[in-house]
Amino acid sequence: FRDIENSKLLAAASNDKKKLNIFKEKYNFQEKFLFNNYEELINCKDIDIIYIALPNFLHHEWVIKCIQNNKNVLVEKPATINLSEANDIKKNLHSKNLFFGEAFMYRYNPQINSIINLIKDNKIGKPLSMKSYFGNNVYFKRKLFFFKKKKKIDPHSRLFNKNLGGGCILDLGCYPSSFSLLISSLVENINIKNFKIKNLYREIGETGVDIDAEAEINFDNKFVSKIKASFKRDLGSHSVIYGTLGSILIENTWHGGKVDIKIKNEKQTIFKKIKRNIFSYQIENISNDLLDDKKEIRYPGMSVDETIQNTKILDSWINEQN
């Protein structure tokens, strides 16, 4: 919010009074806009939009309560933990004139628009396939001579508790799956709703959630995306998009950085230096949507229909057998 001028962080709610006091001191909140429960926040008439950054399993409940109380909503990814919840959100939005968005902040990064324009301008020809990864080692700690020892896993952690919507697919895999939707949608005459998921791999940890996973998404037999997510492997956050004339290598898909375009044997490097907090682009764009009285999130933001489509992919990845 410090990097933008079209919106203001006004209020916060938490059951933890200590957290609220930290917010108050750090961000100079007015006392009347610090709430001890979420209902009071939702009922505050001075608030235009509520950002829900609760653990995954609570998203659906509080999105619905915001909608029922006529509040615009931005919800942290993944918007829901299953398809039934995503469909329920769309159903509740149907009769309301409200804004809804799923917070995939990377879509507002300036480098993403550059990549979209490169593809639309036919720089790499017709898009054929891609691969996209997101993985961090939170499972092992390095020992001497490269030996690894498993960390003590907290079964109550939101990452490793199934009841809280844990697992690497929901926590990290939703990024490459949503990016696959964005890039595949640029293929001419494609129906991205017609997809098949195959070559599935999932490793389930001792707490019952996936800790390492891979899949291949075939969109309408016109575009294929290989995706990976992991709590065990430092996969990084790179993506590669392949076309008939060349390829685009994105070094850091989610937070921005170096982008290489390779056409035949020639390589060009684009540096999109991020000059401010990555989340500020998302806040600024969504605030513009609201100021312009838009109720549907603007491209390339994540629309409610895309949220449903992405949740279908995640559901298949989590539940289907290879």
N, C-alpha and C positions, 0 to 999 in steps of 0.2 A: 504493500500500500504506500510505502514511502517513495516508491519510484513512479507513482502515477498520480494524476490530478482529477480523474473523473469519478472517484469513489472513495469511501472512507470506512475504515473498520470501526464500527460503532459499539458493538455489544459482544459479550461472551457469556456462556453458561457452563457451569461445572458443578458436580456434587461435592467437589473438593475445594473448600474455602481457601486453602493454602495456594492452590493453583490460580484461583481468581485474584488473590492479592498480588501474586507475581505478575499477572497480566495488567493489573491496575497500575502497578509501579513502573513496569517496563514500557507500557504503551499509553500511559496517561489517560486511562478510562475514567469516565464519570461513574460515580458510585451507583447511580440509578440504572446504568446499563450493564451491571454485573449481576447475573442471575444465578441462584442456587439450584435451579432445576430448569429443564429444557422447555417445559410448558410455558413458563413465564417469558422466556425468550421468544417463543413462537407467537405469543399473544401481544408482544410489544409492537405498537402501531408505527413506531419510528423506523422499523427495520424493513428494507425493501427485499432483501434476499438473504437466505440462511445457507451457510456452508456447513454441511454435515461431515465431520471428520472423525466419526466414532468408529469402533471396531466393525468389521464387515457384517457381522450377523445382526447389527442394530440398524443398518442403513435403511432397509425396507420399512421397518416400523416407524422411523422418524421422518422419512420422506412422505409416507402416507399422512402422518399427523400434520406435517407442514401443508400439504395439499388441502387437507380438510379444513385447515385454518387460513386458506387463501394466501399462502406465502410462496414466493418464488424460491426455487431450490437449486443449489449446486451440491452434488454429493460426491464424496471421494470415491475413487475407483476401488474395487469393482462395485458398481452401483448396487448390485444384489449378489446373493450367493447361489441363486438358482433361477431358472427360467420362469417358474411360476411367480416369483416375486417381481421380476421385471415386467411380466405381462400385467400384473396387478397394478403396478405404477402407471402404465400406459392407460389402463382402464379408468383409473381414478383421475387422470389428467384430462380425459376425453370431454368432460362436461365443464371443465374449468379453463379460464383464460389466464393460465399461469406459465411461467418459464421453468423449464427443467433442463439441467445439464449434468453430465457425468464428467468428473474432473480429471481428464487426461491432459495434463498441462503441456505435454510435449507437442500437442497439435497446434499450439499457439506460438511455439518457438519460430522465429523468423526463418530458420533453416528449412523447416518443413514446407513453407510456401515456396522456397527456392526449388526444392526437390519436386514438388507438384508441378511447378512451371517448367522444369527441365523435361519432365515426362510429357506434359501437354504439348510442349514445343518439339516433340519427337527427337530429342537429342540422343536418346538411346534406342530409338525405334519403338517397335511394339513391345510392351512389357510382357515377359514370358513367365518369370518366376522370381522368387526372392527367398532370403533366409533372414531371420531376425531372432536375436537371443537376448535374454536378460537373466543373469545368474550371479549370485554372491555367496561366498562360502561363509555360512553362519553355523555350520555343523561341525567343522573340524578346527582344531588349532594346530599350528605347525610346531613340530618338535625339532630337536637337533638332528642334523643329517637328513632333513626332508621327511622324517617320519611324521605321520599325522595321528593325532589322538582326538577322539570324538569329545566334543564339549558336553557338559552336563545340560541336557535339554529340559527346559521348564515346560511341563505339560499344560500349564495354565497360561502360557504365553499365547498371544493372539496369532502368532505365526504357526504354532505347533498344536493348537487346540482345534479339533474338528468342529466342535460346537460353536466356536467363535468365527468360523469361516476361514480357518487357517489352511496352510498348504502353499507350495510354491506356484501352482497353477493360478489360483485366485490372486495371490499377492503380487506375483511378477509376470506370470504367463499372460495375464490380461493385456499387458503392454504390446508384446509382439503380435498377439491375435488381433488387437484393435488396429495396429499399424498395417497388418496384412489386409484388413478390410479397406482401409484408406487407399492403399496402393492398388489393390485389385479393382477397386471401383473406377480407376482411370483407364482400364482396358475397354476398348470399344465394344459395344453390344454385349456386355457381360451381365449375367444375372447373379449377383453375389449371394442372393438368398439360396441359390442352388449350389450347395457345397457338400463335399464328402471329406471326412477326416479319416486318415489311415496311418499306417506305420507308427502306431501309438506305442509309447513307452512311458511307464510310470514306476517309480520306486517309492514304496510306502514305508515311512519311518515307524518307529516304535509307538508313536502317539496316534497312529492311524491316518496321518495326512501325507500327501505326496511331497517328497523332498527333492525329487529329480524327475524331469519329465520332458518328453519330446513328442512331436506330432507333425503330420504333413496335411495341409489343407488344400484340397483341389476345388477351385471355384469354377463351376460351370464348364469344366474341361477346357478352360481357356487360360488359367493362371494357377500356379502352384506355389505355396509358401511353406517352408520348413521352419518350424518354431521350436524354441527350447526355453526352459525355465529351470532354475536350480537353487536350492539352499546349500548344496554340497560343492558345486563347481563355480569357480570364478569365470563365468562365461563372458563377463563384460556386458556391454549394451550396444553392440554393433549390429548393423544390418547391411545386406547387399541386395540390390535390385538389378536383375538381369533383363536386358532387352535384345532385340534382334541386331542392334547396331553397337551396343556397348553396355556398360554397367555403371552403377552408382554405389560407392562404398561410403557408408555413414559410420564414422568412428564412435560417436556417442549419440545414439538415436534419441534418448530421453532427455538429456540435459544440454545437448548442443555442442558443437565443436568443429572438427575437420570433416569435410566432405570431398571425396575424390570422384571425378567422372573419368571413366576410361572408355574411349572410342577407338576401336582398332588397336593400334599400338601407342596412341597418344593419351597422355594422362594430364588432366587439369585439376588442380586443387582449389577448392573454395573454402575460405575461412569465414565462417559466420561468427564473429566474436560476440558473445553475449555480454552486453554492457550493464545489465542490471539483473536483479533476481528473476530467475526463470518463471516463477509463478506469477510475476507481475503482468506478463503478457496475457495470461489467461484472465486475470481479474479485470484488466483494462478492456479486453474484447467483450467479455460478458457484460460488463458495466455499460459499454456502448450499445449492446443488444437491448438492455433494459431501458436506457435513455431514449432509444429509438422505438420503444414499445414493441420490440420483437418478442414473440412468445416461443418461437422455434430457434434453437441455437444456430448461429451462422457457421457455414463451412469455413474451415475444416473441423469445427467443433463436433463433439459427439452427440448426435441427435438421439431422441428416445428410440427411434426405430433401429439405429445402429447399436444402441445399448442392448436391445433385444437380440439382434443378430450376433453380437459379440458374446452375449451370455449363452446363446445356443452353441456356439463353438466351444466355449469353456465347459459347458455341461457335457458335450460329446467327449471332450478331452479327458474329463474327470471320470465319466461313467461308462463309456463304450469299451468293449473288449476288442483287442486287435484281431 
